[in-house]
Each structure stands twice: as C-alpha cells, then as structure tokens.
Amino acid sequence: MGKIDVEVRFPTINVYLVAEHRLLREPLVRLLQKREICVVGASRYLELTAEQIATSQCEILLLDSPTTYHALSLVDGLLEETPHIKVVAFGMDEDPASFLRLVSSGISGYVLKDASAREMVEAIRGVAQGEAICPPKLCKLLFELVTRELRSKIGISSRQDSVKFGLTHRQRELAALVAKGLSNKEIATNLNLSEFTVKNHIHRIMRQVEAENRYEAVDVIRANGLLPSA
C-alpha cells in the first residue's frame, strides 16, 4: 500500500500585531497568515488603544520589543482591562531585568530577537494552548527566583546558609524547639537527649551565630532562612 500523507490542520488563532516599523509589520503579517494564523489587526504603539484590542476579538497580542516606558505602561493597562487576552513579547534581548518586568506584568510569551520564524509561530501556538513560553536560560532564572521566595516563606535552609553558621541538622532542629518556647527539659524529652547535652548545644549555637541569649540566636537563625517565619 502506498503511503498516505495526512495534512495537519491547526485551529485558527486570532492575533493582533503591534510593531513600530512598517517594514517589520507587513512581512510578519504575511508570514503569520501563511502559517494559518489570522492577523485581525496591526498597528504602531502610538496608534493602539484598549478599545481597538477589545473590538478586534484577538486571542493573542503580539508586541515588538515592549521595553519603553510607554510600551510597558500599555502592557500593564491592557492586561488589566483585557485579562483574557494573552500577550507575547517578541524581538527581545536575553535580559533578566526586562524579562522579569514583563513576567510581573502578566505576559505569557517571551521570544528573543534572534528567534526563527518557526520558533515565533510555535510560541504563538503554545501560548494559545495555555503554555508559557520563554528561553531556557530565562526559565532557569524563574526557577531560581521561585526557589528564593519559597525558602524565605517556608524556611527551607540552603546549603550556603548552613555553611555560613556551621549549623548541623540537629542544631537547627533544636533551635526550632527553642523558637516554640520549650524549656531545656522539654527539648531533651523531644529529642531523647540529656538536659546537659541540650544546654551545651544551645551555648554552642549562641556562640556560632554570635547571639547574647537563646532567643536572639533563634531570631538570627530565622532571619537567615533556617527556620520558618513566626
């Protein structure tokens, strides 16, 4: 039997394109239309209004290099007024500050200026399907940012913080019980240690974190992310 070619059909995606230069807008419109992406509108930043976006019935707003104050304000306003529309920024530099600024605004896609036409189209289709699109290096930046946020919120200690004070797992465990207001005798019972051992541990912890008393030691340890916030 001969091989049967099956043509893959993608669902229609309505996009609105915003690019400052006509030399970029017109070729990009033609490119997208050839890839079965419907361009329902195209304009410059200064010509764009929230009403235009709303009436265009676009699903995705494509913004070329939205890094100026005017463009960033526009992104903030549009996403606030039309939260159902997903925004893809393209023509971007691999710049962490710009990336995080746009992510904080609520964009769904970040495409670099050296991306190919295929990568651009794949980003649009991915965002239309509910994905978040960004370069791998900047994705790693997000992971690092979230990790720091989680550590500060739930008190997960980092290896670097532990090394800073030289605290052992047992010492952190003991400090957590001090933070709960337990006496040496109660801590000894919880950890199956003698009161003498607990007392020695506490004095050693105070010396390592340069604290005057057990409660100051707990505050220092918590401030460095080694204990959950109170």
mmCIF file of the C-alpha atoms, coordinates in Angstrom:
data_MODEL
# 
_entry.id   MODEL 
# 
loop_
_atom_site.group_PDB 
_atom_site.id 
_atom_site.type_symbol 
_atom_site.label_atom_id 
_atom_site.label_alt_id 
_atom_site.label_comp_id 
_atom_site.label_asym_id 
_atom_site.label_entity_id 
_atom_site.label_seq_id 
_atom_site.pdbx_PDB_ins_code 
_atom_site.Cartn_x 
_atom_site.Cartn_y 
_atom_site.Cartn_z 
_atom_site.occupancy 
_atom_site.B_iso_or_equiv 
_atom_site.pdbx_formal_charge 
_atom_site.auth_seq_id 
_atom_site.auth_comp_id 
_atom_site.auth_asym_id 
_atom_site.auth_atom_id 
_atom_site.pdbx_PDB_model_num 
ATOM 1   C CA . MET A 1 1   ? 0.000   0.000  0.000  1.00 0.00 ? 1   MET A CA 1 
ATOM 2   C CA . GLY A 1 2   ? 1.201   3.498  -0.759 1.00 0.00 ? 2   GLY A CA 1 
ATOM 3   C CA . LYS A 1 3   ? 1.949   5.987  1.992  1.00 0.00 ? 3   LYS A CA 1 
ATOM 4   C CA . ILE A 1 4   ? -0.924  8.342  2.779  1.00 0.00 ? 4   ILE A CA 1 
ATOM 5   C CA . ASP A 1 5   ? 0.043   11.927 3.604  1.00 0.00 ? 5   ASP A CA 1 
ATOM 6   C CA . VAL A 1 6   ? -2.105  13.441 6.318  1.00 0.00 ? 6   VAL A CA 1 
ATOM 7   C CA . GLU A 1 7   ? -2.226  17.226 6.386  1.00 0.00 ? 7   GLU A CA 1 
ATOM 8   C CA . VAL A 1 8   ? -2.032  18.623 9.910  1.00 0.00 ? 8   VAL A CA 1 
ATOM 9   C CA . ARG A 1 9   ? -4.568  21.375 10.488 1.00 0.00 ? 9   ARG A CA 1 
ATOM 10  C CA . PHE A 1 10  ? -4.121  23.781 13.375 1.00 0.00 ? 10  PHE A CA 1 
ATOM 11  C CA . PRO A 1 11  ? -7.031  25.627 14.976 1.00 0.00 ? 11  PRO A CA 1 
ATOM 12  C CA . THR A 1 12  ? -7.318  29.251 13.879 1.00 0.00 ? 12  THR A CA 1 
ATOM 13  C CA . ILE A 1 13  ? -5.619  31.723 16.208 1.00 0.00 ? 13  ILE A CA 1 
ATOM 14  C CA . ASN A 1 14  ? -6.559  35.400 16.102 1.00 0.00 ? 14  ASN A CA 1 
ATOM 15  C CA . VAL A 1 15  ? -3.665  37.729 16.833 1.00 0.00 ? 15  VAL A CA 1 
ATOM 16  C CA . TYR A 1 16  ? -3.199  41.483 16.926 1.00 0.00 ? 16  TYR A CA 1 
ATOM 17  C CA . LEU A 1 17  ? 0.277   42.684 15.981 1.00 0.00 ? 17  LEU A CA 1 
ATOM 18  C CA . VAL A 1 18  ? 1.916   45.793 17.389 1.00 0.00 ? 18  VAL A CA 1 
ATOM 19  C CA . ALA A 1 19  ? 5.246   46.809 15.864 1.00 0.00 ? 19  ALA A CA 1 
ATOM 20  C CA . GLU A 1 20  ? 6.672   50.274 15.425 1.00 0.00 ? 20  GLU A CA 1 
ATOM 21  C CA . HIS A 1 21  ? 8.129   49.772 11.953 1.00 0.00 ? 21  HIS A CA 1 
ATOM 22  C CA . ARG A 1 22  ? 6.052   49.058 8.856  1.00 0.00 ? 22  ARG A CA 1 
ATOM 23  C CA . LEU A 1 23  ? 8.985   47.151 7.340  1.00 0.00 ? 23  LEU A CA 1 
ATOM 24  C CA . LEU A 1 24  ? 8.560   44.618 10.138 1.00 0.00 ? 24  LEU A CA 1 
ATOM 25  C CA . ARG A 1 25  ? 4.770   44.642 10.423 1.00 0.00 ? 25  ARG A CA 1 
ATOM 26  C CA . GLU A 1 26  ? 3.900   43.839 6.827  1.00 0.00 ? 26  GLU A CA 1 
ATOM 27  C CA . PRO A 1 27  ? 6.295   40.878 6.313  1.00 0.00 ? 27  PRO A CA 1 
ATOM 28  C CA . LEU A 1 28  ? 5.302   39.453 9.691  1.00 0.00 ? 28  LEU A CA 1 
ATOM 29  C CA . VAL A 1 29  ? 1.602   39.667 8.832  1.00 0.00 ? 29  VAL A CA 1 
ATOM 30  C CA . ARG A 1 30  ? 2.256   37.758 5.597  1.00 0.00 ? 30  ARG A CA 1 
ATOM 31  C CA . LEU A 1 31  ? 4.361   35.166 7.417  1.00 0.00 ? 31  LEU A CA 1 
ATOM 32  C CA . LEU A 1 32  ? 1.707   34.503 10.052 1.00 0.00 ? 32  LEU A CA 1 
ATOM 33  C CA . GLN A 1 33  ? -1.117  34.275 7.551  1.00 0.00 ? 33  GLN A CA 1 
ATOM 34  C CA . LYS A 1 34  ? 0.823   31.661 5.585  1.00 0.00 ? 34  LYS A CA 1 
ATOM 35  C CA . ARG A 1 35  ? 1.013   29.625 8.808  1.00 0.00 ? 35  ARG A CA 1 
ATOM 36  C CA . GLU A 1 36  ? -2.761  29.767 9.271  1.00 0.00 ? 36  GLU A CA 1 
ATOM 37  C CA . ILE A 1 37  ? -2.607  32.409 11.978 1.00 0.00 ? 37  ILE A CA 1 
ATOM 38  C CA . CYS A 1 38  ? -5.220  35.104 11.466 1.00 0.00 ? 38  CYS A CA 1 
ATOM 39  C CA . VAL A 1 39  ? -3.963  38.670 11.962 1.00 0.00 ? 39  VAL A CA 1 
ATOM 40  C CA . VAL A 1 40  ? -7.055  40.649 12.970 1.00 0.00 ? 40  VAL A CA 1 
ATOM 41  C CA . GLY A 1 41  ? -5.194  43.931 13.303 1.00 0.00 ? 41  GLY A CA 1 
ATOM 42  C CA . ALA A 1 42  ? -1.776  45.580 13.109 1.00 0.00 ? 42  ALA A CA 1 
ATOM 43  C CA . SER A 1 43  ? -0.612  48.968 14.311 1.00 0.00 ? 43  SER A CA 1 
ATOM 44  C CA . ARG A 1 44  ? 2.111   51.046 15.916 1.00 0.00 ? 44  ARG A CA 1 
ATOM 45  C CA . TYR A 1 45  ? 2.251   51.562 19.670 1.00 0.00 ? 45  TYR A CA 1 
ATOM 46  C CA . LEU A 1 46  ? 1.124   55.180 19.462 1.00 0.00 ? 46  LEU A CA 1 
ATOM 47  C CA . GLU A 1 47  ? -1.933  54.171 17.421 1.00 0.00 ? 47  GLU A CA 1 
ATOM 48  C CA . LEU A 1 48  ? -3.008  51.417 19.776 1.00 0.00 ? 48  LEU A CA 1 
ATOM 49  C CA . THR A 1 49  ? -5.921  51.739 22.202 1.00 0.00 ? 49  THR A CA 1 
ATOM 50  C CA . ALA A 1 50  ? -7.538  49.268 24.582 1.00 0.00 ? 50  ALA A CA 1 
ATOM 51  C CA . GLU A 1 51  ? -10.764 49.641 22.611 1.00 0.00 ? 51  GLU A CA 1 
ATOM 52  C CA . GLN A 1 52  ? -9.035  48.513 19.405 1.00 0.00 ? 52  GLN A CA 1 
ATOM 53  C CA . ILE A 1 53  ? -7.764  45.398 21.142 1.00 0.00 ? 53  ILE A CA 1 
ATOM 54  C CA . ALA A 1 54  ? -11.135 44.602 22.705 1.00 0.00 ? 54  ALA A CA 1 
ATOM 55  C CA . THR A 1 55  ? -13.087 45.014 19.461 1.00 0.00 ? 55  THR A CA 1 
ATOM 56  C CA . SER A 1 56  ? -10.562 43.052 17.397 1.00 0.00 ? 56  SER A CA 1 
ATOM 57  C CA . GLN A 1 57  ? -11.536 39.852 19.254 1.00 0.00 ? 57  GLN A CA 1 
ATOM 58  C CA . CYS A 1 58  ? -7.921  38.735 19.261 1.00 0.00 ? 58  CYS A CA 1 
ATOM 59  C CA . GLU A 1 59  ? -6.763  35.887 21.461 1.00 0.00 ? 59  GLU A CA 1 
ATOM 60  C CA . ILE A 1 60  ? -3.118  36.899 21.439 1.00 0.00 ? 60  ILE A CA 1 
ATOM 61  C CA . LEU A 1 61  ? -1.475  40.304 21.380 1.00 0.00 ? 61  LEU A CA 1 
ATOM 62  C CA . LEU A 1 62  ? 1.975   40.321 19.742 1.00 0.00 ? 62  LEU A CA 1 
ATOM 63  C CA . LEU A 1 63  ? 4.198   43.155 20.933 1.00 0.00 ? 63  LEU A CA 1 
ATOM 64  C CA . ASP A 1 64  ? 7.511   44.007 19.329 1.00 0.00 ? 64  ASP A CA 1 
ATOM 65  C CA . SER A 1 65  ? 10.168  44.886 21.953 1.00 0.00 ? 65  SER A CA 1 
ATOM 66  C CA . PRO A 1 66  ? 7.863   46.402 24.609 1.00 0.00 ? 66  PRO A CA 1 
ATOM 67  C CA . THR A 1 67  ? 10.703  47.889 26.685 1.00 0.00 ? 67  THR A CA 1 
ATOM 68  C CA . THR A 1 68  ? 9.993   51.637 26.598 1.00 0.00 ? 68  THR A CA 1 
ATOM 69  C CA . TYR A 1 69  ? 8.042   53.285 29.408 1.00 0.00 ? 69  TYR A CA 1 
ATOM 70  C CA . HIS A 1 70  ? 5.094   53.864 27.062 1.00 0.00 ? 70  HIS A CA 1 
ATOM 71  C CA . ALA A 1 71  ? 5.060   50.240 25.904 1.00 0.00 ? 71  ALA A CA 1 
ATOM 72  C CA . LEU A 1 72  ? 5.352   48.842 29.438 1.00 0.00 ? 72  LEU A CA 1 
ATOM 73  C CA . SER A 1 73  ? 2.530   51.062 30.663 1.00 0.00 ? 73  SER A CA 1 
ATOM 74  C CA . LEU A 1 74  ? 0.497   49.867 27.715 1.00 0.00 ? 74  LEU A CA 1 
ATOM 75  C CA . VAL A 1 75  ? 1.103   46.234 28.640 1.00 0.00 ? 75  VAL A CA 1 
ATOM 76  C CA . ASP A 1 76  ? 0.078   46.862 32.246 1.00 0.00 ? 76  ASP A CA 1 
ATOM 77  C CA . GLY A 1 77  ? -3.105  48.665 31.199 1.00 0.00 ? 77  GLY A CA 1 
ATOM 78  C CA . LEU A 1 78  ? -4.142  46.164 28.540 1.00 0.00 ? 78  LEU A CA 1 
ATOM 79  C CA . LEU A 1 79  ? -3.651  43.145 30.769 1.00 0.00 ? 79  LEU A CA 1 
ATOM 80  C CA . GLU A 1 80  ? -5.658  44.811 33.497 1.00 0.00 ? 80  GLU A CA 1 
ATOM 81  C CA . GLU A 1 81  ? -8.544  45.735 31.175 1.00 0.00 ? 81  GLU A CA 1 
ATOM 82  C CA . THR A 1 82  ? -8.475  42.604 28.984 1.00 0.00 ? 82  THR A CA 1 
ATOM 83  C CA . PRO A 1 83  ? -7.098  39.792 31.179 1.00 0.00 ? 83  PRO A CA 1 
ATOM 84  C CA . HIS A 1 84  ? -8.443  37.108 28.804 1.00 0.00 ? 84  HIS A CA 1 
ATOM 85  C CA . ILE A 1 85  ? -6.016  38.218 26.086 1.00 0.00 ? 85  ILE A CA 1 
ATOM 86  C CA . LYS A 1 86  ? -2.573  36.614 26.200 1.00 0.00 ? 86  LYS A CA 1 
ATOM 87  C CA . VAL A 1 87  ? 0.482   38.711 25.425 1.00 0.00 ? 87  VAL A CA 1 
ATOM 88  C CA . VAL A 1 88  ? 3.596   37.554 23.589 1.00 0.00 ? 88  VAL A CA 1 
ATOM 89  C CA . ALA A 1 89  ? 6.605   39.881 23.563 1.00 0.00 ? 89  ALA A CA 1 
ATOM 90  C CA . PHE A 1 90  ? 8.983   39.293 20.644 1.00 0.00 ? 90  PHE A CA 1 
ATOM 91  C CA . GLY A 1 91  ? 12.209  40.833 19.373 1.00 0.00 ? 91  GLY A CA 1 
ATOM 92  C CA . MET A 1 92  ? 13.532  40.711 22.926 1.00 0.00 ? 92  MET A CA 1 
ATOM 93  C CA . ASP A 1 93  ? 17.062  40.650 24.354 1.00 0.00 ? 93  ASP A CA 1 
ATOM 94  C CA . GLU A 1 94  ? 18.123  37.910 26.776 1.00 0.00 ? 94  GLU A CA 1 
ATOM 95  C CA . ASP A 1 95  ? 17.959  40.474 29.555 1.00 0.00 ? 95  ASP A CA 1 
ATOM 96  C CA . PRO A 1 96  ? 16.845  39.256 33.011 1.00 0.00 ? 96  PRO A CA 1 
ATOM 97  C CA . ALA A 1 97  ? 15.542  42.670 34.104 1.00 0.00 ? 97  ALA A CA 1 
ATOM 98  C CA . SER A 1 98  ? 13.312  43.122 31.044 1.00 0.00 ? 98  SER A CA 1 
ATOM 99  C CA . PHE A 1 99  ? 12.154  39.530 31.269 1.00 0.00 ? 99  PHE A CA 1 
ATOM 100 C CA . LEU A 1 100 ? 11.154  39.735 34.936 1.00 0.00 ? 100 LEU A CA 1 
ATOM 101 C CA . ARG A 1 101 ? 9.477   43.125 34.415 1.00 0.00 ? 101 ARG A CA 1 
ATOM 102 C CA . LEU A 1 102 ? 7.264   41.709 31.670 1.00 0.00 ? 102 LEU A CA 1 
ATOM 103 C CA . VAL A 1 103 ? 6.578   38.473 33.540 1.00 0.00 ? 103 VAL A CA 1 
ATOM 104 C CA . SER A 1 104 ? 5.434   40.530 36.522 1.00 0.00 ? 104 SER A CA 1 
ATOM 105 C CA . SER A 1 105 ? 3.019   42.329 34.190 1.00 0.00 ? 105 SER A CA 1 
ATOM 106 C CA . GLY A 1 106 ? 1.465   39.020 33.216 1.00 0.00 ? 106 GLY A CA 1 
ATOM 107 C CA . ILE A 1 107 ? 2.797   38.196 29.742 1.00 0.00 ? 107 ILE A CA 1 
ATOM 108 C CA . SER A 1 108 ? 2.604   34.593 28.532 1.00 0.00 ? 108 SER A CA 1 
ATOM 109 C CA . GLY A 1 109 ? 5.423   34.527 25.976 1.00 0.00 ? 109 GLY A CA 1 
ATOM 110 C CA . TYR A 1 110 ? 8.920   35.998 25.631 1.00 0.00 ? 110 TYR A CA 1 
ATOM 111 C CA . VAL A 1 111 ? 10.596  35.472 22.251 1.00 0.00 ? 111 VAL A CA 1 
ATOM 112 C CA . LEU A 1 112 ? 14.178  36.564 21.572 1.00 0.00 ? 112 LEU A CA 1 
ATOM 113 C CA . LYS A 1 113 ? 15.174  38.799 18.652 1.00 0.00 ? 113 LYS A CA 1 
ATOM 114 C CA . ASP A 1 114 ? 17.230  36.020 17.041 1.00 0.00 ? 114 ASP A CA 1 
ATOM 115 C CA . ALA A 1 115 ? 14.331  33.536 17.068 1.00 0.00 ? 115 ALA A CA 1 
ATOM 116 C CA . SER A 1 116 ? 13.455  31.894 13.762 1.00 0.00 ? 116 SER A CA 1 
ATOM 117 C CA . ALA A 1 117 ? 10.078  32.210 12.053 1.00 0.00 ? 117 ALA A CA 1 
ATOM 118 C CA . ARG A 1 118 ? 9.310   28.657 13.139 1.00 0.00 ? 118 ARG A CA 1 
ATOM 119 C CA . GLU A 1 119 ? 10.096  29.440 16.789 1.00 0.00 ? 119 GLU A CA 1 
ATOM 120 C CA . MET A 1 120 ? 7.877   32.512 16.616 1.00 0.00 ? 120 MET A CA 1 
ATOM 121 C CA . VAL A 1 121 ? 4.944   30.520 15.265 1.00 0.00 ? 121 VAL A CA 1 
ATOM 122 C CA . GLU A 1 122 ? 5.482   27.733 17.796 1.00 0.00 ? 122 GLU A CA 1 
ATOM 123 C CA . ALA A 1 123 ? 5.494   30.296 20.605 1.00 0.00 ? 123 ALA A CA 1 
ATOM 124 C CA . ILE A 1 124 ? 2.167   31.730 19.422 1.00 0.00 ? 124 ILE A CA 1 
ATOM 125 C CA . ARG A 1 125 ? 0.589   28.288 19.157 1.00 0.00 ? 125 ARG A CA 1 
ATOM 126 C CA . GLY A 1 126 ? 1.989   27.250 22.525 1.00 0.00 ? 126 GLY A CA 1 
ATOM 127 C CA . VAL A 1 127 ? 0.608   30.321 24.279 1.00 0.00 ? 127 VAL A CA 1 
ATOM 128 C CA . ALA A 1 128 ? -2.757  29.823 22.549 1.00 0.00 ? 128 ALA A CA 1 
ATOM 129 C CA . GLN A 1 129 ? -2.846  26.328 24.081 1.00 0.00 ? 129 GLN A CA 1 
ATOM 130 C CA . GLY A 1 130 ? -2.247  27.691 27.577 1.00 0.00 ? 130 GLY A CA 1 
ATOM 131 C CA . GLU A 1 131 ? 1.535   27.299 27.768 1.00 0.00 ? 131 GLU A CA 1 
ATOM 132 C CA . ALA A 1 132 ? 4.070   29.861 28.993 1.00 0.00 ? 132 ALA A CA 1 
ATOM 133 C CA . ILE A 1 133 ? 6.942   30.343 26.555 1.00 0.00 ? 133 ILE A CA 1 
ATOM 134 C CA . CYS A 1 134 ? 10.425  31.660 27.343 1.00 0.00 ? 134 CYS A CA 1 
ATOM 135 C CA . PRO A 1 135 ? 14.077  30.845 26.539 1.00 0.00 ? 135 PRO A CA 1 
ATOM 136 C CA . PRO A 1 136 ? 15.636  28.059 28.656 1.00 0.00 ? 136 PRO A CA 1 
ATOM 137 C CA . LYS A 1 137 ? 18.180  30.367 30.333 1.00 0.00 ? 137 LYS A CA 1 
ATOM 138 C CA . LEU A 1 138 ? 15.452  32.754 31.451 1.00 0.00 ? 138 LEU A CA 1 
ATOM 139 C CA . CYS A 1 139 ? 13.280  29.851 32.552 1.00 0.00 ? 139 CYS A CA 1 
ATOM 140 C CA . LYS A 1 140 ? 16.140  28.865 34.883 1.00 0.00 ? 140 LYS A CA 1 
ATOM 141 C CA . LEU A 1 141 ? 16.062  32.415 36.252 1.00 0.00 ? 141 LEU A CA 1 
ATOM 142 C CA . LEU A 1 142 ? 12.396  31.931 37.152 1.00 0.00 ? 142 LEU A CA 1 
ATOM 143 C CA . PHE A 1 143 ? 13.185  28.690 38.965 1.00 0.00 ? 143 PHE A CA 1 
ATOM 144 C CA . GLU A 1 144 ? 15.903  30.437 40.986 1.00 0.00 ? 144 GLU A CA 1 
ATOM 145 C CA . LEU A 1 145 ? 13.561  33.311 41.832 1.00 0.00 ? 145 LEU A CA 1 
ATOM 146 C CA . VAL A 1 146 ? 10.780  30.983 42.964 1.00 0.00 ? 146 VAL A CA 1 
ATOM 147 C CA . THR A 1 147 ? 13.258  28.930 44.993 1.00 0.00 ? 147 THR A CA 1 
ATOM 148 C CA . ARG A 1 148 ? 14.392  32.033 46.891 1.00 0.00 ? 148 ARG A CA 1 
ATOM 149 C CA . GLU A 1 149 ? 10.793  33.086 47.501 1.00 0.00 ? 149 GLU A CA 1 
ATOM 150 C CA . LEU A 1 150 ? 9.836   29.652 48.808 1.00 0.00 ? 150 LEU A CA 1 
ATOM 151 C CA . ARG A 1 151 ? 12.879  29.450 51.048 1.00 0.00 ? 151 ARG A CA 1 
ATOM 152 C CA . SER A 1 152 ? 12.003  32.786 52.649 1.00 0.00 ? 152 SER A CA 1 
ATOM 153 C CA . LYS A 1 153 ? 8.358   31.784 53.144 1.00 0.00 ? 153 LYS A CA 1 
ATOM 154 C CA . ILE A 1 154 ? 8.647   28.245 54.455 1.00 0.00 ? 154 ILE A CA 1 
ATOM 155 C CA . GLY A 1 155 ? 12.118  28.374 55.958 1.00 0.00 ? 155 GLY A CA 1 
ATOM 156 C CA . ILE A 1 156 ? 13.866  25.805 53.787 1.00 0.00 ? 156 ILE A CA 1 
ATOM 157 C CA . SER A 1 157 ? 17.554  26.201 54.560 1.00 0.00 ? 157 SER A CA 1 
ATOM 158 C CA . SER A 1 158 ? 20.073  26.402 51.788 1.00 0.00 ? 158 SER A CA 1 
ATOM 159 C CA . ARG A 1 159 ? 23.403  24.645 51.970 1.00 0.00 ? 159 ARG A CA 1 
ATOM 160 C CA . GLN A 1 160 ? 25.099  28.011 51.688 1.00 0.00 ? 160 GLN A CA 1 
ATOM 161 C CA . ASP A 1 161 ? 23.221  29.375 54.727 1.00 0.00 ? 161 ASP A CA 1 
ATOM 162 C CA . SER A 1 162 ? 24.022  26.284 56.753 1.00 0.00 ? 162 SER A CA 1 
ATOM 163 C CA . VAL A 1 163 ? 27.707  26.616 55.951 1.00 0.00 ? 163 VAL A CA 1 
ATOM 164 C CA . LYS A 1 164 ? 27.605  30.297 56.913 1.00 0.00 ? 164 LYS A CA 1 
ATOM 165 C CA . PHE A 1 165 ? 26.934  29.431 60.574 1.00 0.00 ? 165 PHE A CA 1 
ATOM 166 C CA . GLY A 1 166 ? 28.176  25.860 60.547 1.00 0.00 ? 166 GLY A CA 1 
ATOM 167 C CA . LEU A 1 167 ? 24.844  24.661 61.971 1.00 0.00 ? 167 LEU A CA 1 
ATOM 168 C CA . THR A 1 168 ? 24.143  20.950 61.910 1.00 0.00 ? 168 THR A CA 1 
ATOM 169 C CA . HIS A 1 169 ? 20.742  19.419 61.262 1.00 0.00 ? 169 HIS A CA 1 
ATOM 170 C CA . ARG A 1 170 ? 20.469  18.605 64.993 1.00 0.00 ? 170 ARG A CA 1 
ATOM 171 C CA . GLN A 1 171 ? 21.242  22.220 65.941 1.00 0.00 ? 171 GLN A CA 1 
ATOM 172 C CA . ARG A 1 172 ? 18.582  23.572 63.584 1.00 0.00 ? 172 ARG A CA 1 
ATOM 173 C CA . GLU A 1 173 ? 16.137  21.020 64.955 1.00 0.00 ? 173 GLU A CA 1 
ATOM 174 C CA . LEU A 1 174 ? 16.940  22.120 68.498 1.00 0.00 ? 174 LEU A CA 1 
ATOM 175 C CA . ALA A 1 175 ? 16.658  25.829 67.577 1.00 0.00 ? 175 ALA A CA 1 
ATOM 176 C CA . ALA A 1 176 ? 13.176  25.185 66.169 1.00 0.00 ? 176 ALA A CA 1 
ATOM 177 C CA . LEU A 1 177 ? 12.089  23.808 69.538 1.00 0.00 ? 177 LEU A CA 1 
ATOM 178 C CA . VAL A 1 178 ? 13.602  26.807 71.342 1.00 0.00 ? 178 VAL A CA 1 
ATOM 179 C CA . ALA A 1 179 ? 11.591  29.004 68.985 1.00 0.00 ? 179 ALA A CA 1 
ATOM 180 C CA . LYS A 1 180 ? 8.422   27.239 70.179 1.00 0.00 ? 180 LYS A CA 1 
ATOM 181 C CA . GLY A 1 181 ? 9.258   28.248 73.752 1.00 0.00 ? 181 GLY A CA 1 
ATOM 182 C CA . LEU A 1 182 ? 10.204  24.811 75.044 1.00 0.00 ? 182 LEU A CA 1 
ATOM 183 C CA . SER A 1 183 ? 12.441  24.516 78.111 1.00 0.00 ? 183 SER A CA 1 
ATOM 184 C CA . ASN A 1 184 ? 15.698  22.557 78.118 1.00 0.00 ? 184 ASN A CA 1 
ATOM 185 C CA . LYS A 1 185 ? 13.939  19.690 79.879 1.00 0.00 ? 185 LYS A CA 1 
ATOM 186 C CA . GLU A 1 186 ? 11.128  19.600 77.292 1.00 0.00 ? 186 GLU A CA 1 
ATOM 187 C CA . ILE A 1 187 ? 13.612  19.768 74.419 1.00 0.00 ? 187 ILE A CA 1 
ATOM 188 C CA . ALA A 1 188 ? 15.609  16.920 75.967 1.00 0.00 ? 188 ALA A CA 1 
ATOM 189 C CA . THR A 1 189 ? 12.461  14.802 76.123 1.00 0.00 ? 189 THR A CA 1 
ATOM 190 C CA . ASN A 1 190 ? 11.508  15.616 72.497 1.00 0.00 ? 190 ASN A CA 1 
ATOM 191 C CA . LEU A 1 191 ? 14.959  14.796 71.137 1.00 0.00 ? 191 LEU A CA 1 
ATOM 192 C CA . ASN A 1 192 ? 15.752  11.961 73.552 1.00 0.00 ? 192 ASN A CA 1 
ATOM 193 C CA . LEU A 1 193 ? 18.815  13.793 74.897 1.00 0.00 ? 193 LEU A CA 1 
ATOM 194 C CA . SER A 1 194 ? 20.023  14.733 78.357 1.00 0.00 ? 194 SER A CA 1 
ATOM 195 C CA . GLU A 1 195 ? 19.391  18.256 79.650 1.00 0.00 ? 195 GLU A CA 1 
ATOM 196 C CA . PHE A 1 196 ? 23.162  18.714 79.901 1.00 0.00 ? 196 PHE A CA 1 
ATOM 197 C CA . THR A 1 197 ? 23.581  17.916 76.174 1.00 0.00 ? 197 THR A CA 1 
ATOM 198 C CA . VAL A 1 198 ? 20.748  20.301 75.237 1.00 0.00 ? 198 VAL A CA 1 
ATOM 199 C CA . LYS A 1 199 ? 22.321  23.080 77.318 1.00 0.00 ? 199 LYS A CA 1 
ATOM 200 C CA . ASN A 1 200 ? 25.696  22.549 75.610 1.00 0.00 ? 200 ASN A CA 1 
ATOM 201 C CA . HIS A 1 201 ? 24.040  22.607 72.160 1.00 0.00 ? 201 HIS A CA 1 
ATOM 202 C CA . ILE A 1 202 ? 22.301  25.898 72.921 1.00 0.00 ? 202 ILE A CA 1 
ATOM 203 C CA . HIS A 1 203 ? 25.502  27.561 74.150 1.00 0.00 ? 203 HIS A CA 1 
ATOM 204 C CA . ARG A 1 204 ? 27.329  26.338 71.044 1.00 0.00 ? 204 ARG A CA 1 
ATOM 205 C CA . ILE A 1 205 ? 24.582  27.697 68.763 1.00 0.00 ? 205 ILE A CA 1 
ATOM 206 C CA . MET A 1 206 ? 24.689  31.081 70.545 1.00 0.00 ? 206 MET A CA 1 
ATOM 207 C CA . ARG A 1 207 ? 28.456  31.234 70.021 1.00 0.00 ? 207 ARG A CA 1 
ATOM 208 C CA . GLN A 1 208 ? 28.213  30.246 66.336 1.00 0.00 ? 208 GLN A CA 1 
ATOM 209 C CA . VAL A 1 209 ? 25.615  32.905 65.484 1.00 0.00 ? 209 VAL A CA 1 
ATOM 210 C CA . GLU A 1 210 ? 27.153  35.474 67.884 1.00 0.00 ? 210 GLU A CA 1 
ATOM 211 C CA . ALA A 1 211 ? 23.985  35.893 69.975 1.00 0.00 ? 211 ALA A CA 1 
ATOM 212 C CA . GLU A 1 212 ? 23.704  37.041 73.598 1.00 0.00 ? 212 GLU A CA 1 
ATOM 213 C CA . ASN A 1 213 ? 20.909  34.623 74.521 1.00 0.00 ? 213 ASN A CA 1 
ATOM 214 C CA . ARG A 1 214 ? 18.919  31.689 73.144 1.00 0.00 ? 214 ARG A CA 1 
ATOM 215 C CA . TYR A 1 215 ? 16.073  33.864 71.834 1.00 0.00 ? 215 TYR A CA 1 
ATOM 216 C CA . GLU A 1 216 ? 18.397  36.220 69.979 1.00 0.00 ? 216 GLU A CA 1 
ATOM 217 C CA . ALA A 1 217 ? 20.034  33.145 68.452 1.00 0.00 ? 217 ALA A CA 1 
ATOM 218 C CA . VAL A 1 218 ? 16.637  31.948 67.199 1.00 0.00 ? 218 VAL A CA 1 
ATOM 219 C CA . ASP A 1 219 ? 15.948  35.376 65.667 1.00 0.00 ? 219 ASP A CA 1 
ATOM 220 C CA . VAL A 1 220 ? 19.287  35.346 63.812 1.00 0.00 ? 220 VAL A CA 1 
ATOM 221 C CA . ILE A 1 221 ? 18.741  31.815 62.528 1.00 0.00 ? 221 ILE A CA 1 
ATOM 222 C CA . ARG A 1 222 ? 15.191  32.624 61.395 1.00 0.00 ? 222 ARG A CA 1 
ATOM 223 C CA . ALA A 1 223 ? 16.309  35.840 59.676 1.00 0.00 ? 223 ALA A CA 1 
ATOM 224 C CA . ASN A 1 224 ? 18.738  33.794 57.584 1.00 0.00 ? 224 ASN A CA 1 
ATOM 225 C CA . GLY A 1 225 ? 16.004  31.463 56.372 1.00 0.00 ? 225 GLY A CA 1 
ATOM 226 C CA . LEU A 1 226 ? 16.942  28.493 58.544 1.00 0.00 ? 226 LEU A CA 1 
ATOM 227 C CA . LEU A 1 227 ? 13.664  28.475 60.488 1.00 0.00 ? 227 LEU A CA 1 
ATOM 228 C CA . PRO A 1 228 ? 10.058  29.055 59.442 1.00 0.00 ? 228 PRO A CA 1 
ATOM 229 C CA . SER A 1 229 ? 8.772   32.579 59.979 1.00 0.00 ? 229 SER A CA 1 
ATOM 230 C CA . ALA A 1 230 ? 6.816   33.054 63.178 1.00 0.00 ? 230 ALA A CA 1 
# 
